[in-house]
């Protein structure tokens, strides 16, 4: 029997208790965990990666935990935007609609492969999830969120000039960047709670959720943006009263002096220590911020490789972030 969830943030900070079962775990799958940078954006490649991811996620469920899954969508939403570029300018679909399409596409693959991994012993459902943002968020004036494939600088500049993109360096390559406003509210939270109370494994808030604005009359409307998946996952975990937030990627832990000969993995960080680390915005930076926000609300935050998900929960892999690490 799945215990009902109140949706309240725990009133007291939790200690790291790897032996505790029946936790509500929010697992956020990074884009690099589902599609490696060197791989083509094909359905076959994504399906194979999702199948591997489903095996690790199934272990969390088999261990007796309730599970909510979120995921990135940067490469996929960028691909759809490129396909839309073949339309007439006034016929192309906006980013919020493309975000909804990627939620369905990626969610479908995760849902099916997870059902197979669990041998259809637990119901799994994908929910398209709206997330409210502020129309006055300064992010709309300064695009920073990477979407789509990587390019050499010359090609990126040529595409940007033709399509009116903003671009920025991503490692030694260049990519399109779009506004990434802060997530404020999840209107679909009640639906998520109902599904969890019925024992459903839920896939939601994909790509940070569908960005929407709340108008003066209370109605919602989409907006051109892509919300950071880690920030939205931390908000979701807090609102659901989750016990643990796992930020899963293709890197085994947070590293001090990353990219240097002195790089060393860190198994535990206090919130203060995590906030003091200087990490690139496009790498572990967003994950650490999300981990800190959730830890400050009393939850357990873990960062590490997707295949180490259970080990991160048990405290034997990855990096944990807590108020008293």
C-alpha positions as CSV (number, residue, x, y, z in Angstrom):
1,X,0.0,0.0,0.0
2,X,1.4,3.4,-1.0
3,X,1.1,5.9,1.9
4,X,-0.9,9.0,1.1
5,X,1.2,12.2,0.5
6,X,0.2,15.5,2.1
7,X,2.2,17.7,-0.3
8,X,3.7,19.5,2.7
9,X,7.4,20.2,3.1
10,X,8.8,18.4,6.0
11,X,8.9,20.6,9.1
12,X,12.3,19.4,10.3
13,X,15.5,18.7,8.4
14,X,16.0,15.0,7.7
15,X,19.2,13.2,8.4
16,X,20.7,11.0,5.7
17,X,19.1,7.6,6.4
18,X,20.0,5.2,3.6
19,X,18.3,2.3,5.4
20,X,14.9,3.9,5.4
21,X,12.4,2.4,2.9
22,X,9.1,3.7,1.5
23,X,10.5,7.1,0.7
24,X,9.1,9.3,-2.0
25,X,12.0,9.8,-4.4
26,X,12.1,12.4,-7.2
27,X,14.7,11.3,-9.8
28,X,15.7,13.9,-12.3
29,X,17.4,12.5,-15.4
30,X,19.9,14.9,-17.0
31,X,20.0,15.3,-20.8
32,X,23.4,13.6,-20.9
33,X,22.1,10.6,-19.0
34,X,19.6,10.0,-21.9
35,X,21.6,11.2,-24.9
36,X,25.3,11.6,-24.9
37,X,26.8,14.6,-26.6
38,X,28.5,12.6,-29.3
39,X,25.4,10.6,-30.2
40,X,22.9,11.4,-33.0
41,X,19.4,12.5,-32.2
42,X,17.7,9.4,-33.5
43,X,14.8,7.5,-32.0
44,X,16.8,4.3,-31.9
45,X,19.6,5.9,-29.9
46,X,17.3,7.5,-27.5
47,X,15.3,4.3,-27.1
48,X,18.4,2.3,-26.2
49,X,19.5,4.9,-23.7
50,X,16.1,5.0,-22.1
51,X,16.0,1.2,-21.8
52,X,19.3,1.4,-19.8
53,X,17.9,4.2,-17.7
54,X,14.7,2.2,-16.9
55,X,16.7,-0.6,-15.4
56,X,18.3,1.8,-12.8
57,X,14.9,3.5,-12.1
58,X,13.2,0.1,-11.7
59,X,15.7,-0.7,-8.9
60,X,14.4,2.3,-6.9
61,X,10.8,1.0,-7.2
62,X,11.8,-2.6,-6.3
63,X,13.5,-1.3,-3.2
64,X,10.1,-0.2,-1.9
65,X,10.2,3.5,-2.7
66,X,7.6,5.6,-4.5
67,X,9.0,7.3,-7.6
68,X,8.5,10.4,-9.6
69,X,10.7,10.9,-12.7
70,X,11.6,14.1,-14.4
71,X,13.9,14.5,-17.4
72,X,15.7,17.0,-19.6
73,X,14.7,17.9,-23.1
74,X,17.3,20.3,-24.4
75,X,18.5,18.3,-27.4
76,X,15.0,17.2,-28.3
77,X,13.3,20.6,-28.1
78,X,16.1,22.0,-30.2
79,X,15.6,19.3,-32.8
80,X,11.9,20.1,-33.0
81,X,12.7,23.8,-33.4
82,X,15.0,23.0,-36.3
83,X,12.3,20.9,-37.9
84,X,9.9,23.9,-37.4
85,X,12.3,26.2,-39.2
86,X,11.2,24.6,-42.4
87,X,7.8,26.1,-41.9
88,X,6.8,29.6,-42.8
89,X,7.8,32.0,-40.0
90,X,4.2,32.5,-38.8
91,X,3.5,28.7,-38.9
92,X,6.3,27.5,-36.7
93,X,5.2,26.2,-33.3
94,X,6.4,28.1,-30.2
95,X,8.7,26.7,-27.5
96,X,6.0,25.9,-25.0
97,X,4.2,23.7,-27.6
98,X,7.5,22.0,-28.5
99,X,8.2,21.5,-24.8
100,X,4.8,19.7,-24.5
101,X,5.7,17.5,-27.5
102,X,9.0,16.5,-26.0
103,X,7.3,15.7,-22.7
104,X,5.1,13.3,-24.6
105,X,7.9,11.8,-26.7
106,X,10.4,11.2,-24.0
107,X,7.8,10.3,-21.4
108,X,6.4,7.7,-23.7
109,X,9.7,6.0,-24.1
110,X,10.5,6.1,-20.3
111,X,7.0,4.9,-19.5
112,X,7.1,2.0,-21.8
113,X,10.6,0.8,-20.9
114,X,10.0,1.2,-17.2
115,X,6.8,-0.8,-17.5
116,X,8.8,-3.5,-19.2
117,X,11.6,-3.4,-16.6
118,X,9.0,-3.7,-13.8
119,X,7.3,-6.5,-15.7
120,X,4.1,-4.5,-15.6
121,X,3.9,-5.0,-11.9
122,X,3.4,-1.3,-11.1
123,X,1.3,1.3,-13.0
124,X,3.4,4.0,-14.8
125,X,2.0,7.2,-16.3
126,X,3.3,10.3,-18.0
127,X,1.7,13.6,-17.2
128,X,2.2,16.8,-19.3
129,X,3.0,19.3,-16.6
130,X,2.5,23.1,-16.8
131,X,4.9,25.3,-14.7
132,X,4.1,29.0,-14.0
133,X,6.8,31.6,-14.5
134,X,7.0,35.3,-14.0
135,X,6.6,37.4,-17.2
136,X,9.0,40.0,-15.6
137,X,11.7,37.4,-15.0
138,X,15.0,38.9,-16.1
139,X,15.8,35.7,-17.9
140,X,13.6,36.8,-20.8
141,X,16.1,39.5,-21.5
142,X,19.1,37.3,-21.2
143,X,18.8,33.8,-22.8
144,X,21.1,31.2,-21.2
145,X,19.4,27.8,-21.6
146,X,21.1,25.5,-24.2
147,X,18.8,23.8,-26.6
148,X,19.4,21.7,-29.7
149,X,22.6,20.2,-31.1
150,X,26.1,21.6,-30.9
151,X,27.8,23.5,-33.8
152,X,31.2,24.8,-34.7
153,X,31.2,28.6,-34.1
154,X,31.0,29.5,-37.8
155,X,28.0,27.4,-38.4
156,X,26.3,28.5,-35.2
157,X,26.7,32.2,-36.2
158,X,25.4,31.5,-39.7
159,X,22.3,29.7,-38.3
160,X,21.8,32.4,-35.7
161,X,21.9,35.2,-38.3
162,X,19.4,33.4,-40.4
163,X,16.9,32.4,-37.6
164,X,17.4,35.3,-35.2
165,X,18.8,33.0,-32.5
166,X,20.9,33.9,-29.5
167,X,24.0,31.6,-29.2
168,X,26.6,30.9,-26.6
169,X,29.7,28.6,-26.2
170,X,29.1,25.2,-24.7
171,X,32.5,23.7,-24.0
172,X,34.5,23.9,-27.3
173,X,31.3,24.1,-29.3
174,X,28.4,26.6,-29.7
175,X,24.7,26.1,-29.2
176,X,21.4,28.1,-29.4
177,X,20.3,29.6,-26.0
178,X,16.8,30.5,-25.0
179,X,15.2,32.2,-21.9
180,X,15.1,30.1,-18.8
181,X,12.9,31.8,-16.2
182,X,12.6,30.5,-12.6
183,X,9.8,28.1,-12.0
184,X,7.2,29.4,-9.5
185,X,4.2,27.1,-9.3
186,X,3.0,23.7,-10.6
187,X,-0.7,24.0,-11.3
188,X,-1.0,20.2,-12.0
189,X,0.3,19.3,-8.5
190,X,-3.1,17.9,-7.3
191,X,-3.2,15.5,-10.2
192,X,0.3,14.3,-9.4
193,X,-0.7,13.8,-5.7
194,X,-3.8,11.7,-6.8
195,X,-1.6,9.5,-9.0
196,X,0.9,8.9,-6.2
197,X,-1.8,8.1,-3.7
198,X,-2.8,5.3,-6.1
199,X,0.7,3.8,-6.3
200,X,1.4,5.1,-9.8
201,X,5.0,5.8,-10.8
202,X,4.8,9.2,-12.4
203,X,6.8,10.8,-15.2
204,X,6.3,14.5,-15.2
205,X,7.7,18.0,-15.4
206,X,9.8,16.9,-18.4
207,X,12.2,19.5,-19.7
208,X,11.4,21.6,-16.6
209,X,7.7,21.6,-17.5
210,X,5.7,23.5,-20.0
211,X,6.3,27.2,-19.3
212,X,3.1,29.2,-18.8
213,X,2.1,32.6,-17.5
214,X,-0.8,33.2,-15.2
215,X,-2.9,36.1,-16.4
216,X,-4.9,38.6,-14.3
217,X,-8.1,36.5,-14.7
218,X,-6.3,33.4,-13.5
219,X,-6.1,31.7,-16.9
220,X,-2.9,30.2,-18.2
221,X,-1.1,30.8,-21.5
222,X,2.1,29.4,-22.9
223,X,5.3,31.5,-23.2
224,X,8.5,31.1,-25.3
225,X,11.0,29.7,-22.9
226,X,12.6,26.4,-21.6
227,X,12.7,26.1,-17.8
228,X,15.7,24.5,-16.1
229,X,14.9,20.9,-15.4
230,X,16.8,20.8,-12.1
231,X,15.2,23.9,-10.7
232,X,11.7,22.6,-11.6
233,X,12.6,19.2,-10.1
234,X,13.6,20.8,-6.8
235,X,10.4,22.8,-6.7
236,X,8.4,19.7,-7.5
237,X,10.1,17.6,-4.8
238,X,9.5,20.4,-2.2
239,X,5.8,20.7,-3.1
240,X,5.2,17.0,-3.1
241,X,7.0,16.6,0.3
242,X,9.5,14.2,-1.2
243,X,12.1,12.5,1.0
244,X,14.9,12.5,-1.6
245,X,15.9,14.3,-4.8
246,X,18.3,12.5,-7.1
247,X,19.9,14.6,-9.8
248,X,21.2,11.9,-12.2
249,X,23.7,12.5,-15.0
250,X,26.7,10.9,-16.7
251,X,29.2,12.2,-14.1
252,X,29.8,10.0,-11.0
253,X,30.0,12.9,-8.5
254,X,30.6,16.6,-7.9
255,X,34.3,17.3,-8.2
256,X,36.5,20.0,-6.6
257,X,38.8,21.6,-9.1
258,X,36.9,19.9,-12.0
259,X,38.8,19.8,-15.3
260,X,42.3,20.1,-13.6
261,X,44.9,17.5,-12.5
262,X,43.7,18.1,-8.9
263,X,40.1,17.1,-9.5
264,X,38.7,15.1,-6.7
265,X,35.2,13.7,-6.1
266,X,33.3,14.9,-3.1
267,X,31.0,12.4,-1.3
268,X,29.3,15.0,0.9
269,X,28.7,18.7,1.1
270,X,26.9,21.0,3.4
271,X,24.6,23.5,1.7
272,X,27.1,26.3,2.6
273,X,30.0,24.3,1.1
274,X,28.0,23.6,-2.1
275,X,27.1,27.2,-2.6
276,X,30.7,28.2,-2.2
277,X,31.9,26.0,-5.1
278,X,32.5,27.8,-8.4
279,X,31.1,25.6,-11.1
280,X,30.2,26.4,-14.7
281,X,26.5,27.3,-15.3
282,X,26.3,24.6,-18.0
283,X,27.6,21.7,-15.9
284,X,27.0,21.0,-12.2
285,X,26.0,24.5,-11.3
286,X,22.2,24.1,-11.8
287,X,22.3,20.7,-10.1
288,X,24.1,22.0,-7.0
289,X,21.7,25.0,-6.7
290,X,18.7,22.6,-7.0
291,X,20.2,20.2,-4.5
292,X,20.8,23.1,-2.0
293,X,17.2,24.4,-2.3
294,X,15.8,20.9,-1.6
295,X,18.2,20.2,1.2
296,X,17.3,23.5,2.9
297,X,13.7,22.4,2.8
298,X,14.6,19.3,4.9
299,X,15.1,16.8,2.1
300,X,18.0,14.5,1.0
301,X,19.8,15.6,-2.2
302,X,22.1,13.3,-4.2
303,X,24.0,13.9,-7.4
304,X,25.7,11.2,-9.5
305,X,25.5,8.8,-12.3
306,X,22.1,7.3,-13.4
307,X,23.4,3.8,-13.1
308,X,24.3,4.5,-9.5
309,X,20.8,5.7,-8.5
310,X,20.3,3.1,-5.7
311,X,23.9,3.5,-4.4
312,X,23.4,7.2,-4.2
313,X,20.2,6.7,-2.1
314,X,22.2,4.3,0.1
315,X,25.0,6.9,0.5
316,X,27.7,4.8,-1.1
317,X,28.0,6.7,-4.4
318,X,27.7,10.2,-5.8
319,X,27.6,13.4,-3.8
320,X,25.0,14.1,-1.1
321,X,24.1,17.6,-0.1
322,X,22.5,18.3,3.2
323,X,22.3,20.9,5.9
324,X,24.7,19.0,8.1
325,X,26.7,16.8,5.6
